[in-house]
Amino acid sequence: MKTDELINLLSQDSAVRFRFGQALAVALLAGVLLAGLFFFAAMGFRPDIYAALESLRFIFKLVVTLALFLAASNLMVQIGRPGARLQWPAVTLVLVPLLLVGAVVAELAAVPSARWGAQMIGRNAHECLSLIPLLSIGPLSAFILALRQGAPQHPGRAGAVAGLAAGGLAAAFYASNCTDDSPLFVALWYTLAIGIVTGAGYLAGKRWLTW
């Protein structure tokens, strides 16, 4: 049997579709719970959380990280089903970095150039690069397990999307602890941290999602 024929048969199998959809729903819930448990056990909210909620920069961190989580999760739902159309979910995912670029441009316009470097480096770069990947371990594991119930045509890409979703979720939790609110900091360090998780997801997909 040719690969395309096998994919078509799998895509027509309602039991497979139901099992994968159910598994992914459980994985998303488990991912939120696992990241939340680790977050509240090891970190918790920043001390000035109520004052921070009045800051647009802080709100933006939550918006952009949650947007990444939701967009990547939507793409993950589709990429685990053989033959699914990925164009629209991929477009929504591309909108997230465009949102971040817009915030960076606004920050550069609002902040004197002499402060750009300090805003970008911040005070919590090390914590960002370590805690976001740590918070991602539980969600990424759950997402990879769920994707094994599907039939992704490109295991590495599917794993990378799972990494993006896990990284976005972890970054949203971490953002409520981090005291660096500048979009310049988010664009550099959050992106690097989520990139680490995405790379780990790609490798995990190549290892455990190949069929």
Kinemage of the C-alpha trace (Angstrom):
@kinemage 1
@onewidth
@group {chain A} dominant
@subgroup {mainchain}
@vectorlist {calphas} color= white
{ca met a 1} P 0.000 0.000 0.000
{ca lys a 2} L 1.324 3.436 -0.905
{ca thr a 3} L 1.855 6.039 1.789
{ca asp a 4} L -0.797 8.371 0.312
{ca glu a 5} L -3.359 5.562 0.305
{ca leu a 6} L -2.573 4.755 3.932
{ca ile a 7} L -2.948 8.417 4.881
{ca asn a 8} L -6.326 8.604 3.150
{ca leu a 9} L -7.520 5.504 4.991
{ca leu a 10} L -6.403 6.931 8.313
{ca ser a 11} L -8.048 10.270 7.613
{ca gln a 12} L -11.351 8.470 6.914
{ca asp a 13} L -11.184 6.461 10.130
{ca ser a 14} L -13.596 8.215 12.507
{ca ala a 15} L -12.347 6.140 15.452
{ca val a 16} L -8.820 7.431 14.910
{ca arg a 17} L -10.068 11.016 14.639
{ca phe a 18} L -12.130 10.690 17.806
{ca arg a 19} L -9.306 9.040 19.758
{ca phe a 20} L -6.842 11.727 18.727
{ca gly a 21} L -9.225 14.601 19.451
{ca gln a 22} L -10.038 13.175 22.857
{ca ala a 23} L -6.361 12.561 23.646
{ca leu a 24} L -5.379 16.073 22.618
{ca ala a 25} L -8.136 17.659 24.714
{ca val a 26} L -6.913 15.711 27.740
{ca ala a 27} L -3.307 16.660 26.916
{ca leu a 28} L -4.117 20.361 26.726
{ca leu a 29} L -5.861 20.242 30.083
{ca ala a 30} L -3.029 18.197 31.581
{ca gly a 31} L -0.456 20.590 30.135
{ca val a 32} L -2.089 23.589 31.793
{ca leu a 33} L -2.378 21.746 35.106
{ca leu a 34} L 1.217 20.460 35.044
{ca ala a 35} L 2.680 23.858 34.150
{ca gly a 36} L 0.446 25.521 36.743
{ca leu a 37} L 1.430 23.123 39.505
{ca phe a 38} L 5.124 23.618 38.809
{ca phe a 39} L 4.674 27.388 38.571
{ca phe a 40} L 2.846 27.807 41.876
{ca ala a 41} L 5.075 25.290 43.672
{ca ala a 42} L 8.366 26.830 42.516
{ca met a 43} L 7.624 30.474 41.627
{ca gly a 44} L 4.226 32.085 41.981
{ca phe a 45} L 3.145 35.560 40.929
{ca arg a 46} L 5.519 38.499 41.121
{ca pro a 47} L 5.164 40.500 44.353
{ca asp a 48} L 3.683 43.542 42.603
{ca ile a 49} L 1.206 41.580 40.477
{ca tyr a 50} L -1.741 43.915 41.185
{ca ala a 51} L 0.222 47.009 40.190
{ca ala a 52} L 1.602 45.158 37.158
{ca leu a 53} L -1.916 44.444 35.923
{ca glu a 54} L -2.285 48.170 35.341
{ca ser a 55} L 0.714 48.202 32.977
{ca leu a 56} L 0.181 47.760 29.234
{ca arg a 57} L 3.632 46.196 28.873
{ca phe a 58} L 2.773 43.498 31.414
{ca ile a 59} L -0.620 42.841 29.825
{ca phe a 60} L 1.061 42.578 26.440
{ca lys a 61} L 3.369 39.823 27.709
{ca leu a 62} L 0.347 37.782 28.714
{ca val a 63} L -1.477 38.497 25.463
{ca val a 64} L 1.387 37.543 23.148
{ca thr a 65} L 2.321 34.367 25.042
{ca leu a 66} L -1.272 33.180 25.346
{ca ala a 67} L -1.824 33.998 21.672
{ca leu a 68} L 1.151 31.801 20.797
{ca phe a 69} L -0.191 28.972 22.940
{ca leu a 70} L -3.662 29.160 21.382
{ca ala a 71} L -2.426 29.507 17.796
{ca ala a 72} L 0.095 26.673 18.143
{ca ser a 73} L -2.501 24.469 19.855
{ca asn a 74} L -4.910 25.065 16.986
{ca leu a 75} L -2.212 24.113 14.483
{ca met a 76} L -1.331 21.046 16.583
{ca val a 77} L -4.943 19.860 16.372
{ca gln a 78} L -4.716 19.927 12.582
{ca ile a 79} L -1.172 18.681 12.095
{ca gly a 80} L -1.926 15.459 13.942
{ca arg a 81} L -4.619 14.545 11.409
{ca pro a 82} L -3.371 13.225 8.056
{ca gly a 83} L -4.465 15.254 5.078
{ca ala a 84} L -5.760 18.195 7.147
{ca arg a 85} L -5.488 21.693 5.701
{ca leu a 86} L -2.875 23.686 7.579
{ca gln a 87} L -2.917 27.022 5.748
{ca trp a 88} L -5.288 28.964 7.994
{ca pro a 89} L -3.922 27.643 11.325
{ca ala a 90} L -0.409 28.452 10.071
{ca val a 91} L -1.468 32.000 9.185
{ca thr a 92} L -2.840 32.595 12.680
{ca leu a 93} L 0.477 31.388 14.095
{ca val a 94} L 2.416 33.839 11.907
{ca leu a 95} L 0.338 36.699 13.305
{ca val a 96} L 1.917 36.206 16.750
{ca pro a 97} L 5.469 37.315 15.807
{ca leu a 98} L 3.956 40.179 13.813
{ca leu a 99} L 2.199 41.291 16.995
{ca leu a 100} L 5.525 41.152 18.822
{ca val a 101} L 7.292 43.116 16.092
{ca gly a 102} L 4.641 45.825 16.356
{ca ala a 103} L 5.178 46.060 20.106
{ca val a 104} L 8.952 46.281 19.652
{ca val a 105} L 8.562 49.143 17.161
{ca ala a 106} L 6.265 50.957 19.597
{ca glu a 107} L 8.768 50.428 22.434
{ca leu a 108} L 11.654 51.771 20.354
{ca ala a 109} L 9.588 54.850 19.590
{ca ala a 110} L 8.606 55.397 23.223
{ca val a 111} L 11.940 54.723 24.953
{ca pro a 112} L 15.103 56.836 24.483
{ca ser a 113} L 17.724 55.011 22.427
{ca ala a 114} L 20.194 55.165 25.320
{ca arg a 115} L 17.933 52.767 27.259
{ca trp a 116} L 17.318 50.245 24.494
{ca gly a 117} L 20.195 47.989 25.507
{ca ala a 118} L 19.261 47.923 29.179
{ca gln a 119} L 15.617 47.232 28.371
{ca met a 120} L 16.610 44.357 26.107
{ca ile a 121} L 19.079 42.712 28.495
{ca gly a 122} L 16.857 43.190 31.555
{ca arg a 123} L 17.489 41.533 34.901
{ca asn a 124} L 16.033 38.065 34.459
{ca ala a 125} L 17.572 36.659 31.283
{ca his a 126} L 19.048 33.607 32.997
{ca glu a 127} L 15.785 32.784 34.758
{ca cys a 128} L 13.857 33.225 31.516
{ca leu a 129} L 16.123 30.836 29.582
{ca ser a 130} L 15.923 28.185 32.289
{ca leu a 131} L 12.433 28.446 33.759
{ca ile a 132} L 10.437 28.544 30.518
{ca pro a 133} L 11.974 25.249 29.291
{ca leu a 134} L 11.470 23.706 32.738
{ca leu a 135} L 7.823 24.770 32.813
{ca ser a 136} L 7.440 23.284 29.321
{ca ile a 137} L 8.514 19.746 30.191
{ca gly a 138} L 5.113 18.573 31.431
{ca pro a 139} L 3.024 20.158 28.660
{ca leu a 140} L 5.394 19.048 25.889
{ca ser a 141} L 5.365 15.464 27.170
{ca ala a 142} L 1.565 15.477 27.256
{ca phe a 143} L 1.316 16.941 23.749
{ca ile a 144} L 3.738 14.405 22.263
{ca leu a 145} L 1.792 11.558 23.876
{ca ala a 146} L -1.434 12.928 22.394
{ca leu a 147} L 0.095 13.317 18.933
{ca arg a 148} L 1.059 9.639 19.044
{ca gln a 149} L -2.697 8.936 18.914
{ca gly a 150} L -2.866 10.789 15.606
{ca ala a 151} L -0.951 10.280 12.387
{ca pro a 152} L 1.167 13.353 11.612
{ca gln a 153} L 2.681 13.242 8.131
{ca his a 154} L 5.757 15.195 9.250
{ca pro a 155} L 6.794 14.003 12.719
{ca gly a 156} L 9.501 16.628 13.239
{ca arg a 157} L 7.202 19.507 12.305
{ca ala a 158} L 4.421 18.134 14.491
{ca gly a 159} L 6.821 17.899 17.408
{ca ala a 160} L 8.033 21.452 16.774
{ca val a 161} L 4.444 22.731 16.837
{ca ala a 162} L 3.915 20.871 20.110
{ca gly a 163} L 7.041 22.610 21.388
{ca leu a 164} L 5.687 26.000 20.341
{ca ala a 165} L 2.415 25.315 22.160
{ca ala a 166} L 4.230 24.105 25.281
{ca gly a 167} L 6.644 27.037 25.127
{ca gly a 168} L 3.826 29.550 24.746
{ca leu a 169} L 1.960 28.075 27.704
{ca ala a 170} L 5.091 28.020 29.872
{ca ala a 171} L 5.971 31.581 28.851
{ca ala a 172} L 2.492 32.788 29.821
{ca phe a 173} L 2.929 31.376 33.315
{ca tyr a 174} L 6.484 32.691 33.593
{ca ala a 175} L 5.393 36.142 32.377
{ca ser a 176} L 3.301 36.593 35.515
{ca asn a 177} L 6.435 36.091 37.624
{ca cys a 178} L 8.986 37.961 35.498
{ca thr a 179} L 9.547 41.635 36.355
{ca asp a 180} L 11.034 42.512 32.946
{ca asp a 181} L 8.071 43.831 30.985
{ca ser a 182} L 9.712 45.514 27.986
{ca pro a 183} L 8.778 44.052 24.575
{ca leu a 184} L 12.502 44.271 23.782
{ca phe a 185} L 13.208 41.773 26.580
{ca val a 186} L 10.317 39.557 25.503
{ca ala a 187} L 11.405 39.610 21.868
{ca leu a 188} L 14.924 38.478 22.733
{ca trp a 189} L 14.809 36.187 25.741
{ca tyr a 190} L 11.299 34.739 25.547
{ca thr a 191} L 11.892 33.969 21.869
{ca leu a 192} L 15.173 32.207 22.658
{ca ala a 193} L 13.599 30.200 25.487
{ca ile a 194} L 10.612 29.163 23.372
{ca gly a 195} L 13.018 28.339 20.542
{ca ile a 196} L 14.792 25.881 22.856
{ca val a 197} L 11.485 24.170 23.622
{ca thr a 198} L 10.538 24.128 19.939
{ca gly a 199} L 13.841 22.469 19.064
{ca ala a 200} L 13.287 19.887 21.794
{ca gly a 201} L 9.807 19.268 20.414
{ca tyr a 202} L 11.213 18.762 16.915
{ca leu a 203} L 13.682 16.148 18.175
{ca ala a 204} L 10.975 14.461 20.251
{ca gly a 205} L 8.698 14.349 17.219
{ca lys a 206} L 11.389 12.778 15.061
{ca arg a 207} L 11.976 10.175 17.771
{ca trp a 208} L 8.462 9.323 18.942
{ca leu a 209} L 6.022 10.420 16.215
{ca thr a 210} L 7.514 8.582 13.251
{ca trp a 211} L 5.229 5.863 11.946
